[in-house]
Amino acid sequence: MRGQSVRRILGTLFRSPIDLETLLENNPALPANLAPSDRRAGVGGSSVVRWEHLWSPSDNNHHRLRPDAGLLPLHWQPLDGPRRRWTDLSLVRMFADVHIIPEWTCDITEITAIHASESDLSIFENLDEFAETRCGELIKDVSIAGLKRNLAHDGIRILNTASHADYLQRWAWDGRLFLMNDGGSHHFAAARWLARKLGVPVPIRSRLRTVSVRRDAVEQLVARYDLFAVNGHQDASFSCALYEALRSSGTPFLLRALPASLGCGEILIFESDDRRSWPVVDALRRHGATCMSPVLEKLSCVPGVEPE
């Protein structure tokens, strides 16, 4: 009953077709200037742009929505009937690649970011700044004994447990080496700071996961689809209006959210060989929407495998 009420309200709001050109002209925030290396501030996990989730197989919305699903944030509008094939699921499943080295060794100082902490990691430019600001008591004793005390803390699971719950990870387009931790961020940062000050090597041997974007998947996507990024709005009014404008234009399309760390925005996807999409694609280009093809191509060219 509630869903029907929402649809009636939206039907009243969008009784008249919305002209796509008018919508784009009145949206000064349309350009979404993206680069594969874009990241948010800080040294925590939230600073990574999670491009691997762009076509996440765990997200069923991109291929299983009913034709009558209504105004949803991720929606394929199948104007040729519900059985019309849209996204090739094999492309979706192989968009990202994860390469795992079971045992990989580095020095503690090579780790430049920490996935999780009770402290706000977004306000620090590097782990040294984090240690100096939040770990003052832990780095007072600049000695081998002080280093050993921090390294012995049971929160540093990558050194002090055999569970392998903590590990190392690198997102190829980001480049930093992350400690994927379940605690111990302060003692780890303090130990790393002391090791640097003392010039003492501290080898870390652990599993390494490297996440990258597959070049073959990107090549097939950009060959078959036109993809554009646009900035969204916090109140979702622009998203709803954009959805209705595209639907009214008679153009099959897919909306997907940009990675959350880039803020509020969406990717519009059209089949390149569908003539109905050509005027829409032209309008998006003229109004400054970011073409995603070069961004994805650059992502896929970043090497994703570390040497053994």
Number of C-alpha atoms within 10 A of each C-alpha: 5 7 8 9 10 13 13 12 11 15 11 10 10 15 10 10 13 18 15 20 14 10 15 20 12 9 14 11 13 20 19 20 15 15 14 18 15 15 17 15 16 20 24 25 20 17 19 25 21 19 22 18 16 16 18 16 17 9 12 11 17 20 18 12 17 13 14 9 11 15 14 13 16 20 21 26 24 21 13 9 9 15 8 9 11 17 17 11 14 10 17 17 14 18 24 21 16 17 15 16 16 12 12 17 14 15 14 21 21 13 19 18 25 28 21 20 15 9 12 13 22 16 13 16 13 17 25 19 14 24 24 16 10 16 20 13 10 22 21 12 13 15 14 12 10 17 24 13 14 22 22 15 15 14 19 22 21 24 19 13 12 9 8 12 12 19 22 26 25 25 22 22 25 19 16 17 21 23 25 22 20 17 18 21 25 23 23 29 29 28 29 28 25 26 22 15 11 13 10 15 13 16 13 19 17 19 18 23 23 20 23 25 26 23 20 13 20 23 14 12 22 17 13 15 17 20 24 22 26 24 23 23 13 10 8 12 11 16 21 15 18 20 25 20 22 21 19 15 17 14 21 19 21 24 24 19 20 22 18 15 17 18 14 15 20 23 23 26 22 23 22 16 12 12 10 15 20 16 12 19 19 10 15 22 14 12 15 18 23 21 22 22 19 16 15 22 20 17 23 23 15 19 15 22 17 14 6 8
